[in-house]
Amino acid sequence: MKQDVRIGLIGTGIMGKSHAMAYHTVPFIFPAAARPVLELVADVSEEAARAAAEATGIRRATGDWRELVQDPAVDVVDITTPNVLHKEMALAAIAAGKHVYCEKPLALTAADALEMTEAAEAAGVKTLVGFNFLKNPAAGMVKGIIDEGGIGDIVHFRGTFDEDALADPRAPFSWRFERAVAGAGALGDLGAHVINLAQYLIGDIDEVSGQINTRITERPVADGAVGYGDKVSEDAPMRAVENEDEAQFLMRFASGATGTIETSRIATGRKLWLTYEVTGTAGAVFFTQERMNEVKLYLTADPAGQQGFKTVYIGPEHPHYANYFPIPGMGLGYNDQKVIEAHELIEAIAEDGPLYPDFRAGWKTCQVIDAVLRSAEERRWVRVGEV
């Protein structure tokens, strides 16, 4: 009989729904020694929690996240709340002996993320941070190419995450614009994904030089809760935006490679424009999330007259794809990345195996975010970990 890994899910928003769907899907895609069971959901609104439980088949609901953390029937605390709550919730879960799965960024600051990391490591619990783009089989393919020396010594990384979901100045103020609740703006919400990918593919980032800008300096305040795509009346009161709409920075890796990352939440026309290109001495790879089921590969060893970027489709030879389809080109979607993420969590708990990206990886990403913000403020190169 399979072991049940019982999940306590905190949050019923976009990511809460994505996580719930992922847990339900895992048993259909990944045969394993354990299966996830959605035991309890918590939300600041008990009504929302009960509605989510009824809609998604979660066994129980509560309006108090502390009740969830202390519940003996919960093995994993899954945090999908605004960023300011991550630290308190995670530390409470760790103290209760629970494994923790937390959305990114891990914390408002690297100092908070380190405290969470050290607590988890001391307690011996499993941790996972929701850098879901890392779970695309394409990222595993690129990692394999790099690690096997397929494109030679790595020279440069170029990454972008642009999105226009908040490009409309009438998009209402939400917690994402409030520094005390969100921390960084586009850099933490979007750029964190690319930073983590760069660290996964190339290694530690040593120093950065960045700039940030807030182009839309105030937003209308809605009467009640708001989500992406919502608009408010023309006469709504305005509130100042407290974090950056866009960020760009140069970086130097410990390996000697260099790189650039840019991100914007007001990039008109861009829809989930996450891209990265890695240049080596013997080739290059390029990926865009808009075509998430393929990678562009260039090899200098190709014969003269046949050189150029070629398309390589993700397929059964790449991480986890074979669990979905037996042939290349069938295609995965955004939520499949979350399914893979949830599977790896359940598998690591059942088999006492490693997890990546864990809280330590999440802390390293927070270190880079802090360094970029300091660099932008002081207009100088900043060593990662200096802040």
C-alpha positions in Angstrom: 0.0 0.0 0.0 1.3 3.4 -0.9 2.3 5.9 1.8 0.2 9.0 2.0 2.0 12.3 2.2 -0.6 14.7 3.7 -0.5 18.3 2.4 -1.6 21.4 4.3 -2.0 24.1 1.7 -2.0 27.8 2.8 -3.5 30.2 0.2 -6.3 29.8 -2.3 -5.1 32.3 -5.0 -3.6 31.6 -8.4 -0.7 29.6 -7.0 -2.8 27.8 -4.4 -5.0 26.6 -7.2 -2.0 25.5 -9.3 -0.5 23.6 -6.4 -3.8 21.8 -5.6 -4.1 20.8 -9.3 -0.6 19.5 -9.3 -1.1 17.3 -6.3 -4.2 15.8 -7.8 -2.3 15.1 -11.1 0.8 13.6 -9.6 -0.5 10.0 -9.2 -1.7 9.9 -12.8 1.7 10.8 -14.2 4.3 9.5 -11.7 4.2 6.0 -10.2 5.8 6.4 -6.8 6.0 4.8 -3.4 3.8 7.7 -2.0 0.9 9.7 -3.1 0.0 13.3 -2.1 -3.3 13.8 -0.2 -4.7 17.3 0.2 -5.6 17.1 3.9 -6.2 20.7 4.9 -6.4 24.2 3.3 -6.1 27.5 5.1 -7.0 31.0 3.9 -7.4 34.3 5.7 -11.0 34.0 4.6 -12.5 30.8 6.0 -15.3 31.1 3.4 -12.6 31.1 0.7 -10.9 28.1 2.3 -14.1 26.1 2.4 -15.0 27.0 -1.1 -11.6 25.9 -2.3 -11.8 22.7 -0.4 -15.2 21.9 -1.9 -14.0 22.7 -5.4 -10.8 20.8 -5.3 -11.5 17.9 -3.1 -9.4 19.0 -0.1 -10.6 17.1 3.0 -10.8 20.0 5.5 -10.6 23.8 5.6 -9.7 26.5 8.2 -9.4 30.2 8.4 -6.4 30.0 10.7 -3.0 29.0 9.1 -1.6 28.3 12.6 -4.2 25.6 13.1 -3.0 24.0 9.9 0.7 24.1 10.9 0.0 22.4 14.2 -2.4 19.8 12.8 -0.9 16.3 13.4 -2.5 15.0 10.2 -0.4 17.4 8.1 3.1 16.3 6.9 3.9 19.1 4.5 3.1 22.8 4.8 2.7 24.4 1.4 2.9 28.2 1.4 1.4 30.2 -1.5 0.8 33.5 0.4 2.1 37.0 -0.1 5.8 37.2 0.5 5.7 38.9 3.9 4.1 35.8 5.4 6.6 33.2 4.1 9.1 33.5 7.0 6.7 33.4 9.9 4.7 30.5 8.4 7.8 28.5 7.4 9.5 28.9 10.8 6.3 27.8 12.5 6.0 24.8 10.2 9.7 23.8 10.7 9.3 24.1 14.5 6.3 21.7 14.2 8.5 19.2 12.4 6.8 19.7 9.0 8.4 19.6 5.6 7.9 23.0 3.8 7.2 23.9 0.2 7.2 27.7 -0.3 6.6 29.9 -3.3 9.3 32.3 -4.4 10.9 34.6 -3.5 11.7 32.7 -0.3 11.7 35.8 1.9 11.7 39.6 1.8 15.4 39.6 2.5 18.4 37.3 2.3 18.8 37.6 6.0 15.3 36.2 6.6 15.9 33.5 4.0 19.1 32.4 5.7 17.3 32.2 9.1 14.7 29.9 7.4 17.4 27.8 5.7 19.3 27.3 8.9 16.2 26.4 10.9 15.2 23.8 8.3 18.6 22.2 8.1 18.9 22.0 11.8 15.4 20.4 12.0 16.2 17.9 9.2 13.0 18.7 7.3 12.7 18.7 3.5 12.3 22.1 1.8 11.4 23.2 -1.7 11.1 26.6 -3.3 8.6 27.1 -6.2 11.0 28.0 -9.0 8.8 26.0 -11.4 10.5 27.0 -14.7 13.4 24.9 -13.5 11.3 21.8 -13.8 10.7 22.1 -17.5 12.4 19.2 -19.1 14.1 21.8 -21.4 16.0 23.2 -18.4 17.2 19.7 -17.6 18.3 19.2 -21.2 20.2 22.5 -21.2 21.9 21.6 -17.9 23.0 18.3 -19.3 24.4 19.9 -22.4 26.4 22.3 -20.3 27.6 19.8 -17.7 28.8 17.4 -20.4 30.8 20.1 -22.1 28.6 20.1 -25.1 29.1 23.8 -25.8 32.5 24.1 -24.3 33.6 26.5 -21.5 30.7 28.8 -20.5 31.4 32.4 -21.4 28.1 34.3 -21.0 24.5 34.0 -19.7 21.8 36.3 -20.9 18.3 36.1 -19.3 15.0 38.0 -19.5 11.6 37.8 -17.8 9.2 40.4 -19.2 5.5 40.5 -18.7 2.8 43.1 -19.4 0.2 42.0 -16.9 0.7 45.3 -15.0 1.5 47.6 -17.9 -1.9 49.3 -17.7 -1.6 52.3 -15.3 -5.2 51.7 -14.2 -4.3 48.2 -13.0 -5.2 48.5 -9.3 -2.8 48.7 -6.3 -2.2 45.3 -4.7 0.2 43.8 -2.2 2.7 43.2 -5.0 3.4 47.0 -5.1 3.9 47.3 -1.4 7.5 47.0 -0.2 6.7 45.8 3.3 4.5 43.0 1.9 6.2 42.0 -1.4 9.8 43.2 -0.9 11.2 43.7 -4.3 8.9 44.3 -7.3 9.6 42.8 -10.7 13.0 41.7 -9.5 11.5 39.4 -6.8 8.4 38.4 -8.6 9.8 37.7 -12.1 13.5 38.2 -12.1 14.0 35.7 -9.2 13.1 32.9 -11.7 15.9 33.9 -14.1 18.4 34.4 -11.3 17.7 30.9 -10.1 18.0 29.5 -13.6 21.3 31.2 -14.0 22.6 29.7 -10.7 21.3 26.3 -11.6 22.9 26.3 -15.1 26.1 28.2 -14.5 26.8 28.3 -10.8 27.1 30.9 -8.0 27.0 34.6 -8.9 29.8 36.6 -7.3 28.9 40.3 -8.0 26.4 42.5 -9.7 25.8 46.0 -11.1 22.2 47.0 -11.5 19.6 49.6 -12.0 15.9 49.7 -11.2 13.0 52.0 -12.3 9.5 52.6 -11.2 7.7 53.9 -14.3 4.1 53.9 -13.0 4.6 55.7 -9.7 1.0 55.4 -8.4 -1.9 53.0 -8.8 -5.7 53.3 -8.2 -7.0 51.7 -5.0 -9.8 49.2 -5.5 -12.6 48.7 -3.0 -12.0 45.1 -2.1 -9.7 42.3 -3.3 -8.2 42.5 -6.7 -6.4 40.2 -9.2 -4.6 40.3 -12.5 -6.7 42.0 -15.2 -9.0 43.8 -12.8 -9.7 47.5 -13.4 -11.1 50.2 -11.1 -13.3 53.3 -11.5 -11.8 56.5 -12.9 -12.4 58.3 -9.6 -10.6 55.7 -7.4 -8.1 57.1 -4.9 -4.4 56.7 -5.8 -1.6 55.1 -3.8 2.2 55.3 -4.4 3.9 52.3 -5.8 6.8 51.3 -3.5 8.9 48.9 -5.5 10.4 48.6 -9.0 8.6 48.0 -12.3 11.8 47.0 -14.0 15.3 46.0 -13.3 18.5 45.3 -15.3 21.8 44.1 -14.1 25.3 42.8 -15.1 26.8 39.9 -13.2 30.0 38.0 -12.8 29.9 34.3 -11.9 32.3 32.5 -9.7 33.4 30.5 -12.7 34.5 33.6 -14.5 31.5 33.7 -16.9 29.6 37.0 -17.2 26.0 37.7 -17.7 23.0 40.0 -17.9 19.5 39.7 -16.6 16.6 42.1 -17.2 13.0 42.0 -16.0 9.8 44.1 -16.3 6.2 43.8 -15.2 5.2 46.5 -17.6 6.7 45.2 -20.8 3.9 46.0 -23.3 3.1 43.1 -25.6 5.2 40.5 -23.7 3.3 37.4 -22.3 5.5 35.3 -20.0 8.6 36.3 -22.0 11.1 34.2 -20.0 14.2 33.6 -22.1 17.8 32.6 -21.5 20.8 32.1 -23.8 24.0 30.5 -22.7 27.1 31.0 -24.8 30.1 28.7 -24.7 33.4 28.3 -26.5 32.0 25.5 -28.6 28.4 26.5 -29.0 25.3 28.1 -27.6 21.8 27.3 -26.4 18.7 29.5 -26.4 15.3 28.9 -24.7 12.1 30.9 -24.6 9.1 30.0 -22.5 6.8 31.0 -25.4 8.1 27.8 -27.1 8.7 25.9 -23.9 8.9 22.5 -25.6 12.0 23.1 -27.6 15.6 24.4 -27.3 17.7 26.1 -29.9 21.2 24.6 -30.1 24.2 25.9 -32.0 27.4 23.8 -32.3 30.7 25.1 -33.8 31.6 21.5 -34.6 28.9 21.2 -37.2 30.2 21.1 -40.8 30.8 24.4 -42.7 27.7 25.2 -44.6 25.5 23.4 -42.1 26.0 25.7 -39.1 23.2 27.5 -37.4 20.8 27.2 -34.5 18.8 23.9 -34.8 15.6 23.1 -33.0 15.8 20.2 -30.4 12.4 19.1 -29.1 12.1 17.9 -25.5 11.3 14.2 -25.5 11.6 10.9 -23.5 15.4 11.3 -23.2 14.9 14.4 -21.1 14.0 14.6 -17.4 10.4 13.5 -16.6 9.1 13.9 -20.1 8.7 10.1 -20.6 6.1 10.0 -17.8 3.9 12.2 -20.0 4.5 11.0 -23.6 6.6 8.3 -25.4 7.6 10.6 -28.3 9.0 14.1 -28.7 6.9 17.0 -29.7 3.7 16.3 -27.9 4.2 19.3 -25.6 3.9 20.1 -21.9 2.3 23.2 -20.4 2.9 25.7 -17.6 1.1 23.6 -14.9 3.0 20.5 -15.9 6.0 22.2 -14.4 4.2 22.4 -11.1 3.2 18.7 -11.3 6.8 17.8 -11.7 7.7 20.0 -8.8 5.1 18.4 -6.6 6.2 14.9 -7.7 9.8 15.6 -6.7 8.7 16.9 -3.3 6.6 13.7 -2.6 9.4 11.4 -3.9 12.0 13.1 -1.8 9.9 12.7 1.4 9.0 9.1 0.6 12.6 8.1 -0.2 14.5 10.6 2.0 16.2 12.0 -1.1 17.5 15.4 -2.0 15.4 18.3 -3.3 16.4 21.2 -5.5 15.9 24.1 -5.3 15.7 23.9 -1.5 15.7 26.8 1.0 19.5 27.1 0.6 19.1 27.7 -3.1 16.2 30.1 -2.4 18.5 32.0 0.0 21.2 32.3 -2.7 18.7 33.8 -5.1 17.6 36.3 -2.4 21.2 37.3 -1.9 21.4 38.3 -5.5 18.2 40.3 -5.3 19.4 42.2 -2.3 22.8 42.8 -4.0 21.1 44.2 -7.2 18.9 46.5 -5.1 21.9 47.8 -3.1 23.8 48.3 -6.4 21.0 50.3 -7.9 20.8 52.4 -4.8 24.5 53.1 -4.4 25.4 53.0 -8.2 28.3 50.6 -7.8 29.3 46.9 -8.2 28.2 44.9 -5.2 29.5 41.5 -4.1 26.7 39.0 -3.5 26.5 38.4 0.2 27.8 41.8 1.0 24.4 43.1 2.0 
